[in-house]
Amino acid sequence: MLFEANEDPKVIQQLLGHRDVKTTITVYNSVDCEYVRQTTEKFNEKLKEDQLVLEKRERDEVLQEKKEKLLSDMSDDEFDDLLEQLLLERRERKQKDFEM
């Protein structure tokens, strides 16, 4: 039960009076199916979180590369037109938000 409660094996060793922690771990460390299931779920959730972070980072890098390429290929006049268009769209969104 102490192992399942994530207690330190050295503490369990002292409580049981074993000289070697290997004895405590090998003899008394049995785990029930529910504990294995819970641990597996925690591990899977961590993997999912890490994958989502990685995917977001990769998407951000790709978007940044595309943006840099687009801007580097654009003339000053094209850039000014794009900026004007974006500002106009922003004003229209703000106007719609205000009207609601």
N, C-alpha and C positions, 0 to 999 in steps of 0.2 A: 504494500500500500504506500509506503514511503517513496519507493521508486516512482510509482505512478503519480505521486504528489510532487514530483520533481525535486525531491530532497537530495542533497549532496551525498554521493556514495560514501565519502569519508565519514560523514556524520552517522550514517547508517552502520558503517563498520564499527565505529566506537560504541554505538548503542547495543550492537549485538556481541561486542567483545571479541571480534576477529582480529588476528594479528595482521592479516593481509587483506586488502580491499578486493583482491581477485576472488577470494572465497565468498565475500558478501555479494559481489556482482554475479558470479556464476551460479551460486547455490540459491540465492534468494531473489534474483531478479527475473521473475516470470511475469509476463504481461498478458492481460486478458484481451479479447478481441475488440471490445469497446475502446480501450485505450489505444490500440493500434489504429482503429478507424478514426478516432479524434486526431491523432498525430498525423495521419495521412491527409486528413482534410486541411489541417493547418499548413502542412507542407504544400499541398496543391494550391491553396489560396495565395501563399507567398509566391509560388511560381507564376500564377496568373497576374499578380500585382507587378512582378518583375517584367513579365512579358508586355504588359500594357505600357509600362514606363519605357521599355525599349522601343516598342512600336511607335509611341508618341515621339520619342527622340528622333527615330528614323524619319517619320513623316515631317517633323520640323526641319530636319536637315535637307530633305528633298525639296520642300517648299522654299527654303532659304536659297538653295542652289538655283531653282527655277526663277525666283525673284531676281537674284543677282544677274542671271543670264538675260532675262527680259530687260532689265534696266540697262545693262551694258550694251545691248543691241539697239536701244531706243535713241532716237535723236532728241535734242532738247525740245523741239516743238512737239514731238509725240509725247514726251514726258509731261510737258505743260498741259496738253490736252487731256491726258489721263488724269492728272492731278485735279484739273478743273471738273472732270466728270465725277471723280470720287467725292469731291467736296459737294457737288450738286446732289448726289445720291445721299450723302450724309444729312444735308439740310432737309431733303424730302422725308427721310426716316424720322428725323426729329420733329418735323411738322406733323407727321402721322401720329407719332407718340403723343404729341401735345393735344391733337384733336380727340383722341380716345379719352 
